[in-house]
Amino acid sequence: MTSPIFRKNLVWVAKQTQADPHAFTSIGRMPDPRILWIGCSDNPHPSLEIAPFETEGCLVHRNLGNQISAQDSSLLATLAYAVETLRVERIVVCGHYGCQCLRNVLRDKAQGVADYWTSPIRTLFKQHRRHLDEIISEDAQVQTLCELNVRTQVRNLAEHPLVEARLAVGSLKIDGAMWSARDGLLRDPGIAVGRTPRPARKAANAVAIEVKDRTDLQVER
């Protein structure tokens, strides 16, 4: 075990067991996940540290820019497993302020093969270019684009057939979230998806996307 990866793991295990001798034996007694967390690969902080889910259990999927793409077989496999097999009760799509991937999109910086993956974000940027150009600070532009991206991905997820069926009967909810490394807090970008309270509507239209209308997306304080 000469690799620093293994050495650091030993140090981490020692710290965990010193704080709690049963830290790892208790993991085997955790319940099946009731939450699916979709985050960004560019965020170095573990999702389970951002929002601990010891009692609910959490299944985590990450990709660059927390994208919901019909071409991502890894995401689709995780989604099917979470929704059909585990029957999770909630899905969280979490972006993070200061995302370098989205900053590169804003700067129109070439990212090689990653440019193919981030093309939907580039399209989103072009759609909101006029509004973003009115924001003077680049950091504020990135934060706004991050929020717009999470909102878009929540909508994309709600339209997936597996998710749409569960939403229609009220057995699943979706939350959008933004995380800030400045203070560690999660923030609400203003979108959540759940079942409409109107029983008379057809099942195909029984999903209500609740968006908090705002004339401008507020920058984190």
Salt bridges, closest charged atoms under 4 A:
ASP72 OD2 - HIS61 NE2 3.94
ASP108 OD1 - ARG122 NH1 3.41
ASP115 OD1 - ARG122 NH2 2.72
ASP133 OD1 - ARG129 NE 3.16
GLU138 OE1 - ARG103 NH1 2.85
GLU138 OE1 - ARG107 NH2 2.88
ASP139 OD1 - ARG103 NH2 3.07
GLU147 OE1 - ARG214 NH2 3.80
ASP175 OD2 - ARG90 NH1 2.50
ASP183 OD2 - ARG187 NH2 2.80
ASP188 OD2 - LYS212 NZ 2.61
GLU220 OE2 - ARG182 NE 3.74
GLU220 OE1 - ARG187 NH1 3.78
